[in-house]
Amino acid sequence: MKELEDIIKSSSPIPLRKKTVLNIAYSNIWMKDVTGSILKNFDISSEQFNVLRILRGKKGIPANLQDIQNRMINKMSNTTRLVDKLILKGLVERFTCEKNRRKVEIFITQDGLKLLKQLDPIIEQAEADLTSNLTETELVQLNELLTKLRK
């Protein structure tokens, strides 16, 4: 297992707080690269995948753009653009609300659900592989520490 200093080829020790921030950032990119390469094979981005999972979680109840945006992992995503791309791929549908013409309702399609069903075991295996060096106790501890860090 390479230390961060070796990975970034630092010739001097990195102060602990800086090393922590860099380690989290590097690990995030590493994990995104692994899952991104899987999703790329299905012509979908991680942000689009996130939208599909959000819509599936609504269990047939329509979502609006604000609702999706609030649940996104990456809050910087352009939700309208993501939904438009998913519509072009036939993975989601957008309808104007009958009762309120200003309201837009977004649903996942059967093709979107099929894609997620196909991706679920592949992503689950990738997540298992990414975290395989940690015990259950370490995973719990890591999650607690990351949650504490964000407070």
N, C-alpha and C positions, 0 to 999 in steps of 0.2 A: 504494500500500500504506500503510494507516494505522498509525501508531505506537501503542503501547499507551496512552500519555498522551492521545492524541486519542480513542481508543476509550472510555476511562473518564472522559474530560473532566477530566483532572488539570491544575490550574493551575500546578503546580510539577514539576520533574523528580523522577522516582522513583529512589531508590537502586538500584544495579545488582542486588544480590541479591534485593531485594523485587520489582523489575521482572521478574526471571527467574522467580520463583515465580508471580507474577501472570500472566505470559505463558504459562507452561505450563498453569496452571489455566484461563485463558481459552481457549486453543487446544483443550484437552480438551473443554470444554463446547461449543465451536464444532463440533468433529468429531462429538461425540455428537448434537448437534442435526441435523446433516446426515444421519447414518446413521439416527437415530431417526425422522426424517420419512419415510424410505424404508420402514423396518420397520413404522411405524404403518399404512401403506397395506395391509400384510399382516396386521394385527391381532396384532402380535408385538412384544415389547419387546427391547431390546438384550441384556438378561440372558437372556431366553428363547432368543434367537438364539444366544447363547454356549453355552447348555446343549445345544441341538440340534447345534451344531458339535462339541462335546465328544463327544456320543454317536455322531455319524457317524464321528468319528476312532477310535472303539473297534472299528469294522469288524465289528459283530455280536457282539462280546464284551460281556456285560452289565456295567453300571456300577452302583455303589451311590451313595448320597447323599454319602458322605464323599469318594469318588473325584471326583465331579462338583465338589463344593465346593473341593477342593484344586486343581482345574484352572481354576476360575472366574477371570476377569479382575477382577471386582468381588467381593472376598472378603466383603463385607458383605451379599451377597444371601442371601435366605432360600431355600435350595435346595429344601426341601420344598414351599414354596408355589409356586415356579417350576415344579417337576415336576408338581404337582397341576393347575396351569393348562394345562400342555402336554398332560396326559392328557385334560382336558376338551375340548381342541381336537382330540384324536385324533392328536397328533403324536408322542407317546411312550406306552409301555406300562410298567406296573410289575407285577412278579410276585414272589411269595414263593418263595424258593429251596427246591427239593425236599429237598436234603440238610440244610439249616440253616434252619428255619422262622423264625428271627429275622432272617435276611438278606433284603434286598429287592434285586431285580435290575431295572434300568431299561434299556429298549431304545428306540431311535428306530423309529418306524413307517415304512411305505412313504410315507404322506402327509407325514411329517416330512422324509424324504429328497427327495420331490418338491418340497416348499417350498424346501428349501435349494438344489436344482438350479435352481429359478426365481430365487431371490435371489442366488446366487453371481455371475452376470455383472453384476447391478445394483449390488451392493455393491463388486465389483471396480472398476467404472467410477467409483463415488463415491470410492473410495480413490485412484484415479488422479487424479481431479479435485482432491481435497483436497491432494495432494502435487505437483501439476503445476508449481508455482513453484520446485521444487527439482530439481537435477540428480541423477543417480545417485550421484555422489561426495558431494553434500551429504546425500542420504538415508542413505548409509552412515555419514557423520560424525555426523549427528543421532542415529541409532540407537546409535552408540558412546557419544556423550555422554550420552544418556538412560540407558543401561545403567550408565555410570560414575556418574551422579548417584545411582542407587539403591543403590550399593554402600556 
